[in-house]
Amino acid sequence: MKKKKNKKIKNTDAQIALRMLIASLCFALISVILVTVIKKFPDFANGVYTKWSVTAMHTLSKVFSFVRFSVAEVLIYIISLVFIISLVILINNLVKKKGKLGRLFKYLTSWILTVSIITFLFYALWGGMYYTKGISNYINISEEDIKERSVEELAALNRYLIDKANEQAEKVTRNEQGYYTGYEFNRNASLTARKVSEITGKEEAIPKYVLASNPWSYTQTSGIFIFLTGEANINSNNLAIALPFTCAHELAHRNGITSEDEANFFAFYTLNNSKDINLLYSAYSMALIYTMNSLYSKDAELHKQLTATYSNLLRHDYDRYSEHWDRYEGKISKISSKTNDAYLKAQGQSDGIYSYGQVTDIMLAWFEKEIQ
């Protein structure tokens, strides 16, 4: 009788595993079909899908706005805990019980199914936005406006941004030691959400801080958007100079602006005419980092000359910002960087993490149309 019982358990585990594997393949196939449709039919992607995705993200963000901390972060902890517990149970069963192959197959296929479902939800709810118009839905800058430009044009943009950043650096609140003291998470997050609402026409749920911000800093990540909850998740272990810009960047993702360069520009564009000095300073000072890095790659000597025009206060704030993040560099940050690079490339951003810096091309188009 015992042999029959063990055989039944083994067969049941194998049958369940096979069903889960078939379900996984079905979800994978549906995901491939959905992405193919989005790529092949721009009208559907930029019309029906975009409207659906943005609505879904705002609805989810509203549902989870009842708490100030990140629900997505807690969800990640729960999934991680479930994975560890299930792994311990599996190891115990493999050691003490029969039907090892069936149990192992069932365990692996259960997680394959989980990943397949999450992947399907990713593309069904938000991931397809990587293949849509993105920022063109909100700002009048077309692909034709973004083109190769001269070093002189880039230098002119940087001079403009330096003047603005120097001006705001003089106005922000500082303590007796000269340190910029504008860090108030709730206030800056709320004001940024209101500014973004002016562009999107939707009431934006306020960005949320991550409870484990300090350890998270070792990944060198200042913010992340989670599609499962529609939340803009912010690393609170940051400096005031970057906080509003980061909040606006993650809110851009909620509104279907998936590419990192466009999200950076959206953050600048949203904040650069703010009446709040902290939001203004964040817009100009953070954008300047990207545009000056671009200038350095083209003309190091000219970069040196323009850097010399930074005010002492602006330079002091940049030094503090660099010192802050330098403390968290190491193996974890390198792994995180490679992972993010692989993810971005998988979503069609061929330049990976370097796409963040391509905001300069959009900034130059904006500068020509609206400033010069």
C-alpha positions in Angstrom: 0.0 0.0 0.0 2.8 2.4 0.8 4.4 1.9 -2.6 1.1 2.7 -4.3 0.7 5.9 -2.2 4.2 7.1 -3.0 3.7 6.4 -6.6 0.5 8.4 -6.6 2.2 11.4 -5.0 5.0 11.2 -7.6 2.6 11.1 -10.5 0.4 13.9 -9.1 3.5 16.2 -8.6 4.6 15.4 -12.2 1.1 16.1 -13.6 0.7 19.4 -11.7 4.2 20.4 -12.9 3.3 19.6 -16.5 0.1 21.7 -16.3 2.1 24.6 -14.9 4.7 24.3 -17.6 2.0 24.4 -20.3 0.4 27.4 -18.6 3.8 29.1 -18.5 4.2 28.5 -22.2 0.8 30.0 -22.9 1.5 33.2 -20.9 4.9 33.5 -22.7 3.2 33.1 -26.1 0.5 35.7 -25.2 3.3 38.1 -24.2 5.1 37.6 -27.5 2.0 38.1 -29.5 1.1 41.3 -27.5 4.6 42.8 -28.0 4.5 41.9 -31.7 1.1 43.7 -32.1 2.4 46.8 -30.3 5.5 46.9 -32.5 3.6 46.3 -35.7 0.6 48.6 -35.2 1.7 52.1 -34.1 -1.8 53.4 -34.1 -2.9 50.8 -31.6 0.2 51.3 -29.5 -0.1 55.1 -29.4 -3.8 55.1 -29.1 -5.6 52.2 -27.3 -2.6 50.7 -25.5 -1.2 54.0 -24.3 -4.5 55.2 -22.9 -5.0 51.8 -21.2 -1.6 51.7 -19.7 -1.5 55.3 -18.3 -5.0 54.8 -16.9 -4.0 51.5 -15.3 -0.9 52.9 -13.7 -2.8 55.9 -12.3 -5.5 53.7 -11.0 -3.0 51.4 -9.2 -1.1 54.3 -7.8 -4.4 55.7 -6.3 -5.4 52.4 -4.9 -2.0 52.1 -3.0 -1.8 55.8 -2.1 -3.4 55.1 1.3 0.1 54.5 2.8 3.1 56.7 2.5 5.6 53.8 2.3 6.2 51.7 -0.8 3.7 48.8 -1.1 5.9 47.5 -3.9 8.8 47.2 -1.5 6.8 45.2 0.9 5.5 43.0 -1.9 9.1 42.3 -2.9 10.0 41.3 0.7 6.9 38.9 0.7 7.9 37.3 -2.6 11.5 36.9 -1.4 10.3 35.4 1.9 8.0 33.0 0.0 10.9 32.0 -2.3 13.2 31.2 0.7 10.6 29.3 2.6 9.6 27.3 -0.5 13.3 26.5 -1.1 13.8 25.2 2.4 10.6 23.1 2.2 11.9 21.7 -1.2 15.3 20.8 0.3 13.7 19.1 3.3 11.3 17.1 1.0 14.2 16.1 -1.3 16.1 14.8 1.7 13.4 13.1 3.6 10.7 12.0 1.1 10.4 10.0 -2.1 9.4 11.2 -5.5 12.3 13.6 -5.6 12.2 14.2 -9.4 8.5 15.0 -9.4 8.8 17.4 -6.4 11.8 19.2 -8.0 10.0 19.5 -11.4 6.9 20.9 -9.6 9.0 23.4 -7.7 10.8 24.7 -10.8 7.7 24.9 -12.9 5.8 26.8 -10.2 8.4 29.6 -10.3 8.6 29.5 -14.0 4.8 30.0 -14.1 5.2 32.9 -11.6 7.8 34.6 -13.8 5.7 34.0 -16.9 2.6 35.6 -15.3 4.6 38.6 -14.1 6.1 39.0 -17.5 2.7 38.9 -19.1 1.4 41.5 -16.6 4.5 43.7 -17.3 3.7 44.0 -21.0 0.0 44.0 -20.6 0.0 46.9 -18.1 3.1 49.0 -18.9 6.1 47.4 -20.7 4.6 47.9 -24.1 5.1 51.7 -23.6 8.8 51.1 -24.6 7.5 50.9 -28.2 5.2 54.0 -28.1 5.7 57.8 -28.7 6.6 58.3 -25.1 7.4 62.0 -24.3 5.9 63.2 -27.6 2.5 62.6 -26.0 3.2 65.5 -23.6 5.9 67.8 -25.1 6.1 69.2 -28.6 9.5 67.8 -29.5 9.6 65.4 -32.5 12.2 63.0 -33.6 13.2 65.4 -36.4 14.1 68.0 -33.8 16.6 65.6 -32.1 19.7 65.6 -34.3 23.5 65.8 -34.3 24.6 69.3 -33.2 27.9 71.2 -33.0 30.1 71.6 -29.9 29.3 75.3 -30.0 25.6 74.6 -29.6 26.3 72.2 -26.7 28.6 74.8 -25.1 25.9 77.5 -25.4 23.4 75.2 -23.7 25.8 74.5 -20.9 26.5 78.2 -20.4 22.8 78.8 -20.1 22.3 76.0 -17.6 25.4 77.1 -15.6 24.0 80.7 -15.3 20.7 79.3 -14.1 22.2 76.8 -11.7 24.5 79.5 -10.2 21.6 81.8 -9.8 19.5 79.3 -7.9 22.5 78.1 -5.8 22.6 81.6 -4.3 18.9 81.6 -3.4 18.3 78.2 -1.7 18.4 77.9 2.0 21.7 77.0 3.6 23.0 76.5 7.2 25.9 78.3 8.8 28.4 75.9 7.2 27.0 76.7 3.7 25.3 73.3 3.3 22.1 73.3 1.2 19.3 72.4 3.6 16.3 72.1 1.3 15.7 68.4 1.9 12.1 67.8 3.0 11.0 64.6 1.4 7.2 65.0 1.8 7.2 68.6 0.8 9.4 68.1 -2.3 7.6 65.0 -3.4 4.2 66.7 -3.1 5.2 69.8 -4.9 6.8 67.7 -7.7 3.7 65.6 -8.1 1.6 68.8 -8.5 4.0 70.1 -11.2 3.9 66.8 -13.1 0.1 67.0 -12.9 0.2 70.3 -14.8 1.8 68.5 -17.7 -0.1 65.2 -17.6 -3.5 66.6 -16.8 -3.9 63.8 -14.2 -3.8 64.1 -10.4 -0.5 62.4 -9.6 -0.2 60.2 -6.5 2.8 61.4 -4.5 6.1 59.5 -4.8 7.0 57.3 -1.9 10.2 56.7 0.0 11.7 53.2 0.3 12.0 51.9 3.8 15.3 50.2 3.1 16.8 53.3 1.4 20.2 53.1 3.2 21.1 49.5 2.1 19.4 50.2 -1.3 22.0 53.0 -1.8 24.7 50.3 -2.4 23.0 49.6 -5.7 23.6 53.3 -6.6 19.8 53.6 -7.4 18.0 56.8 -6.5 14.5 55.7 -7.7 12.5 53.0 -9.4 9.1 52.7 -10.9 7.1 49.5 -10.1 4.4 48.7 -12.6 2.6 46.2 -10.3 1.5 49.1 -8.0 2.0 52.2 -10.2 4.2 53.6 -7.4 7.1 56.0 -7.9 9.6 54.6 -5.4 12.3 57.0 -4.2 15.6 56.4 -2.3 15.2 58.8 0.6 19.0 58.5 1.3 19.8 61.3 -1.2 20.6 65.0 -1.2 18.2 67.9 -1.7 19.8 68.8 -5.0 18.6 65.6 -6.6 15.3 64.8 -4.8 12.7 66.7 -6.9 14.4 65.7 -10.2 14.4 62.0 -9.2 10.7 62.2 -8.2 9.7 63.8 -11.5 11.8 61.2 -13.4 9.9 58.3 -11.8 6.6 60.0 -12.3 7.4 60.3 -16.0 7.6 56.5 -16.1 4.1 56.2 -14.6 2.9 58.3 -17.5 4.3 56.0 -20.1 7.6 57.8 -20.7 9.8 54.7 -20.5 13.1 55.6 -22.0 15.6 57.0 -19.5 16.7 60.0 -21.5 13.1 61.1 -22.1 12.3 60.6 -18.4 15.3 62.8 -17.5 14.2 65.5 -19.9 10.6 65.3 -18.6 11.9 65.9 -15.1 13.8 69.0 -16.2 11.0 70.3 -18.4 8.5 69.9 -15.6 10.5 71.6 -12.9 12.4 74.3 -14.8 9.6 76.9 -14.6 8.6 76.0 -11.0 7.9 78.8 -8.5 9.6 76.8 -5.8 13.3 77.4 -5.5 14.2 73.8 -4.5 12.5 72.4 -7.6 14.1 75.0 -9.8 17.6 74.3 -8.5 17.2 70.5 -8.8 16.1 70.9 -12.5 19.0 73.0 -13.6 21.7 71.5 -11.5 20.9 67.9 -12.3 20.4 68.5 -16.0 23.7 70.3 -16.1 25.5 67.2 -14.9 24.3 65.3 -18.0 25.0 68.1 -20.5 28.5 68.8 -19.1 29.4 65.1 -19.2 28.4 65.2 -22.9 30.6 68.2 -23.4 33.5 66.5 -21.7 33.3 63.6 -24.2 33.5 66.0 -27.1 35.9 68.7 -25.9 37.6 68.2 -22.5 39.4 71.6 -22.6 36.1 73.5 -23.2 34.5 71.4 -20.4 37.3 72.6 -18.1 36.8 76.2 -19.0 33.1 76.1 -18.4 33.5 74.2 -15.1 35.6 77.1 -13.9 32.5 79.3 -14.2 30.6 77.3 -11.5 29.9 79.4 -8.5 31.5 78.3 -5.2 28.1 77.3 -3.9 27.2 75.2 -6.9 30.6 73.5 -6.8 30.2 72.8 -3.1 26.8 71.2 -3.7 28.2 69.0 -6.5 31.1 67.9 -4.3 28.8 66.9 -1.5 26.6 65.0 -4.0 29.6 63.1 -5.4 30.9 62.4 -1.9 27.6 61.0 -0.8 27.3 58.5 -3.6 31.0 57.6 -3.6 30.5 56.0 -0.2 28.2 53.4 -1.7 30.3 52.3 -4.7 31.5 48.7 -4.8 30.6 45.2 -6.0 26.9 45.6 -5.4 26.7 48.8 -7.4 28.5 47.1 -10.3 26.2 44.2 -10.3 23.2 46.5 -10.1 24.6 48.6 -13.0 25.1 45.5 -15.2 21.6 44.2 -14.3 20.0 47.6 -15.2 22.0 47.7 -18.4 20.8 44.3 -19.5 17.2 45.2 -18.6 17.3 48.4 -20.7 18.8 46.6 -23.7 16.2 43.9 -23.5 13.5 46.6 -23.8 15.0 48.0 -27.0 17.3 50.7 -25.5 20.4 49.6 -27.3 22.7 52.0 -25.3 21.6 50.5 -22.0 22.5 52.6 -19.0 24.2 55.2 -21.2 20.7 56.1 -22.4 20.3 58.2 -19.3 22.9 60.7 -20.6 21.3 61.0 -24.0 19.0 63.5 -22.5 21.5 66.1 -23.9 20.2 65.6 -27.4 16.6 66.4 -26.3 17.9 69.3 -24.2 19.6 70.8 -27.3 16.3 70.5 -29.3 14.4 72.2 -26.5 17.1 74.9 -26.2 16.9 75.7 -29.9 13.1 75.9 -29.9 12.3 77.7 -26.7 15.4 79.6 -25.5 17.5 80.7 -28.4 
